[in-house]
Amino acid sequence: MMNAIQLKLEDDKGAFVIEESGERIAEMQIALREKNMIVFHTEVAEHLKGQGIAKKLLDEMVAYAREKQLKVVPLCAYVRAQFERHKEVYNDIWSQDWHH
């Protein structure tokens, strides 16, 4: 049984994580900068790939961004691909004019 997704933040850096038996099995690394959430990387344990875990992390991150009225900067290849593939779903939170 997989545990719920938790947001672990420290000094505005952290990750949405799923842990199983004390081991981190999936994470989406983020940082908060003013009204932006920068998403750096998404990783899912090998044995869980193809089970929609990354999408669960994405959904959780998106819900959080909307709740906190943040714009998302998708530096993560997975998140960027989802944003580009489903623009109508994510346009409200996608910060397309942010440059680092």
GROMACS elastic network, one bead per residue, 0.5 to 0.9 nm:
[ bonds ]
;  ai    aj funct       b0    kb
    1    20     6  0.81432   500
    2    18     6  0.76090   500
    2    19     6  0.76011   500
    2    20     6  0.63139   500
    3     6     6  0.87862   500
    3    18     6  0.61761   500
    3    19     6  0.61969   500
    3    20     6  0.62645   500
    3    21     6  0.89645   500
    4    17     6  0.84289   500
    4    18     6  0.62921   500
    4    19     6  0.79726   500
    5    16     6  0.63313   500
    5    17     6  0.54378   500
    5    19     6  0.78667   500
    5    27     6  0.88557   500
    5    56     6  0.82534   500
    5    57     6  0.71601   500
    5    60     6  0.75048   500
    6    15     6  0.81522   500
    6    16     6  0.55137   500
    6    17     6  0.52987   500
    6    18     6  0.64902   500
    6    19     6  0.85031   500
    6    60     6  0.89987   500
    7    14     6  0.74164   500
    7    15     6  0.58261   500
    7    17     6  0.62758   500
    7    61     6  0.87874   500
    8    13     6  0.82972   500
    8    14     6  0.54383   500
    8    15     6  0.55000   500
    8    16     6  0.62924   500
    8    17     6  0.72162   500
    9    12     6  0.58894   500
    9    13     6  0.54361   500
    9    15     6  0.65951   500
    9    16     6  0.85845   500
    9    30     6  0.87284   500
    9    31     6  0.84287   500
   10    13     6  0.53708   500
   10    14     6  0.60377   500
   11    14     6  0.81429   500
   11    31     6  0.88088   500
   11    32     6  0.87905   500
   12    30     6  0.84062   500
   12    31     6  0.56066   500
   12    32     6  0.50819   500
   12    33     6  0.74607   500
   13    29     6  0.79218   500
   13    30     6  0.59942   500
   13    32     6  0.63786   500
   14    28     6  0.84194   500
   14    29     6  0.58423   500
   14    30     6  0.54575   500
   14    31     6  0.62094   500
   14    32     6  0.87306   500
   15    27     6  0.60386   500
   15    28     6  0.51684   500
   15    30     6  0.53435   500
   15    31     6  0.79856   500
   15    39     6  0.88580   500
   16    26     6  0.82434   500
   16    27     6  0.54649   500
   16    28     6  0.51370   500
   16    29     6  0.66544   500
   16    30     6  0.77445   500
   16    57     6  0.66231   500
   16    58     6  0.89889   500
   16    60     6  0.78002   500
   16    61     6  0.71559   500
   17    24     6  0.68032   500
   17    25     6  0.76725   500
   17    26     6  0.56585   500
   17    28     6  0.65635   500
   17    29     6  0.84724   500
   17    57     6  0.76775   500
   18    23     6  0.84389   500
   18    24     6  0.59263   500
   18    25     6  0.58165   500
   18    26     6  0.51607   500
   18    27     6  0.63952   500
   18    57     6  0.84749   500
   19    22     6  0.58129   500
   19    23     6  0.51910   500
   19    25     6  0.54788   500
   19    26     6  0.70757   500
   19    27     6  0.88290   500
   20    23     6  0.52039   500
   20    24     6  0.64179   500
   20    25     6  0.65398   500
   21    24     6  0.84338   500
   24    27     6  0.73284   500
   24    45     6  0.84302   500
   25    43     6  0.82338   500
   25    44     6  0.60425   500
   25    45     6  0.51631   500
   25    46     6  0.88263   500
   25    48     6  0.81236   500
   26    42     6  0.76452   500
   26    43     6  0.55598   500
   26    45     6  0.60262   500
   26    48     6  0.86435   500
   26    53     6  0.75055   500
   26    54     6  0.76669   500
   26    57     6  0.82384   500
   27    41     6  0.80299   500
   27    42     6  0.57391   500
   27    43     6  0.54252   500
   27    44     6  0.65587   500
   27    54     6  0.81571   500
   27    57     6  0.73385   500
   28    39     6  0.71229   500
   28    40     6  0.74507   500
   28    41     6  0.56677   500
   28    43     6  0.64539   500
   28    44     6  0.87509   500
   28    54     6  0.80545   500
   28    57     6  0.66178   500
   28    58     6  0.79053   500
   28    61     6  0.82926   500
   28    76     6  0.87810   500
   29    38     6  0.84232   500
   29    39     6  0.59028   500
   29    40     6  0.54512   500
   29    41     6  0.52437   500
   29    42     6  0.63561   500
   29    43     6  0.85641   500
   29    76     6  0.87336   500
   30    37     6  0.65534   500
   30    38     6  0.53893   500
   30    40     6  0.57644   500
   30    41     6  0.75741   500
   31    36     6  0.82585   500
   31    37     6  0.57229   500
   31    38     6  0.51660   500
   31    39     6  0.67268   500
   31    40     6  0.79515   500
   32    35     6  0.73093   500
   32    36     6  0.58052   500
   32    38     6  0.62731   500
   32    39     6  0.89715   500
   32    70     6  0.87762   500
   33    36     6  0.51179   500
   33    37     6  0.63178   500
   33    38     6  0.74662   500
   34    37     6  0.82446   500
   34    70     6  0.85012   500
   35    68     6  0.85566   500
   35    69     6  0.73296   500
   35    71     6  0.62542   500
   35    72     6  0.87966   500
   36    65     6  0.85393   500
   36    69     6  0.87922   500
   36    70     6  0.51729   500
   36    72     6  0.56920   500
   36    73     6  0.68113   500
   36    95     6  0.77541   500
   36    98     6  0.89811   500
   37    65     6  0.72466   500
   37    70     6  0.62422   500
   37    71     6  0.60281   500
   37    73     6  0.60496   500
   37    74     6  0.84315   500
   38    71     6  0.84021   500
   38    72     6  0.58295   500
   38    74     6  0.62044   500
   38    75     6  0.68905   500
   38    76     6  0.86927   500
   39    42     6  0.81410   500
   39    72     6  0.71084   500
   39    73     6  0.60804   500
   39    74     6  0.51277   500
   39    75     6  0.56575   500
   39    76     6  0.57306   500
   39    79     6  0.76329   500
   40    73     6  0.85799   500
   40    74     6  0.69651   500
   40    75     6  0.51193   500
   40    77     6  0.83493   500
   40    79     6  0.89324   500
   41    74     6  0.88478   500
   41    75     6  0.73440   500
   41    77     6  0.73935   500
   41    78     6  0.78488   500
   41    79     6  0.83152   500
   42    54     6  0.69889   500
   42    57     6  0.83406   500
   42    58     6  0.88813   500
   42    76     6  0.66574   500
   42    77     6  0.82738   500
   42    78     6  0.69371   500
   42    79     6  0.78871   500
   43    54     6  0.74498   500
   44    47     6  0.83466   500
   44    48     6  0.65249   500
   44    49     6  0.62989   500
   44    53     6  0.70588   500
   44    54     6  0.67242   500
   45    48     6  0.55113   500
   45    49     6  0.66052   500
   46    49     6  0.54700   500
   47    50     6  0.88024   500
   48    51     6  0.59469   500
   48    52     6  0.84043   500
   48    53     6  0.72354   500
   49    52     6  0.74283   500
   49    53     6  0.72821   500
   49    54     6  0.83371   500
   50    53     6  0.75559   500
   50    54     6  0.87063   500
   51    54     6  0.82283   500
   51    55     6  0.89104   500
   52    55     6  0.52141   500
   52    56     6  0.64297   500
   52    57     6  0.89330   500
   53    56     6  0.50550   500
   53    57     6  0.64415   500
   53    58     6  0.86449   500
   54    57     6  0.50648   500
   54    58     6  0.61223   500
   54    59     6  0.86333   500
   54    78     6  0.83551   500
   55    59     6  0.60489   500
   55    60     6  0.85255   500
   56    59     6  0.51059   500
   56    60     6  0.62160   500
   56    61     6  0.86168   500
   57    60     6  0.51224   500
   57    61     6  0.61203   500
   57    62     6  0.85595   500
   58    61     6  0.51093   500
   58    62     6  0.60701   500
   58    63     6  0.85652   500
   58    79     6  0.71185   500
   58    82     6  0.88456   500
   59    62     6  0.51242   500
   59    63     6  0.61236   500
   59    64     6  0.85967   500
   60    63     6  0.51719   500
   60    64     6  0.62179   500
   60    65     6  0.86557   500
   61    64     6  0.51137   500
   61    65     6  0.61343   500
   61    66     6  0.86626   500
   62    65     6  0.50419   500
   62    66     6  0.61731   500
   62    67     6  0.85129   500
   62    72     6  0.82349   500
   62    90     6  0.80458   500
   62    93     6  0.78432   500
   63    66     6  0.52299   500
   63    67     6  0.60788   500
   63    68     6  0.86268   500
   64    67     6  0.50497   500
   64    68     6  0.61145   500
   64    69     6  0.82731   500
   64    70     6  0.82292   500
   65    68     6  0.52626   500
   65    69     6  0.56986   500
   65    71     6  0.67208   500
   65    72     6  0.71156   500
   65    93     6  0.71476   500
   66    70     6  0.62635   500
   66    71     6  0.81681   500
   66    92     6  0.84743   500
   66    93     6  0.69462   500
   67    70     6  0.78652   500
   69    93     6  0.79162   500
   70    93     6  0.66855   500
   71    92     6  0.79575   500
   71    94     6  0.56504   500
   71    95     6  0.52339   500
   72    93     6  0.56591   500
   72    95     6  0.53815   500
   72    96     6  0.85336   500
   73    76     6  0.86070   500
   73    80     6  0.84442   500
   73    93     6  0.87655   500
   73    94     6  0.64943   500
   73    95     6  0.54171   500
   73    96     6  0.72610   500
   73    97     6  0.89516   500
   73    98     6  0.69526   500
   73    99     6  0.89168   500
   74    77     6  0.73664   500
   74    78     6  0.83921   500
   74    79     6  0.56779   500
   74    80     6  0.50279   500
   74    81     6  0.88018   500
   74    83     6  0.80062   500
   74    94     6  0.77153   500
   74    95     6  0.80800   500
   74    96     6  0.88517   500
   75    78     6  0.87193   500
   75    79     6  0.75511   500
   75    80     6  0.66525   500
   76    79     6  0.54155   500
   76    80     6  0.60506   500
   76    81     6  0.85384   500
   77    80     6  0.51267   500
   77    81     6  0.60298   500
   77    82     6  0.86428   500
   78    81     6  0.51931   500
   78    82     6  0.63370   500
   78    83     6  0.87161   500
   79    82     6  0.51077   500
   79    83     6  0.61438   500
   79    84     6  0.85915   500
   80    83     6  0.50562   500
   80    84     6  0.61067   500
   80    85     6  0.84876   500
   81    84     6  0.51459   500
   81    85     6  0.59874   500
   81    86     6  0.84910   500
   82    85     6  0.50583   500
   82    86     6  0.59458   500
   82    87     6  0.80346   500
   82    90     6  0.85502   500
   83    86     6  0.53123   500
   83    87     6  0.53907   500
   83    88     6  0.85443   500
   83    89     6  0.77091   500
   83    90     6  0.58244   500
   83    91     6  0.76258   500
   83    94     6  0.74321   500
   84    87     6  0.53856   500
   84    90     6  0.85771   500
   85    88     6  0.88387   500
   86    89     6  0.55096   500
   86    90     6  0.66615   500
   86    91     6  0.84311   500
   87    90     6  0.53130   500
   87    91     6  0.53207   500
   87    92     6  0.89150   500
   87    94     6  0.85653   500
   88    91     6  0.56374   500
   88    92     6  0.81864   500
   89    92     6  0.76703   500
   90    93     6  0.57093   500
   90    94     6  0.59504   500
   91    94     6  0.51103   500
   91    95     6  0.82005   500
   91    96     6  0.88948   500
   92    95     6  0.84842   500
   94    97     6  0.89090   500
   95    98     6  0.59400   500
   96    99     6  0.85469   500
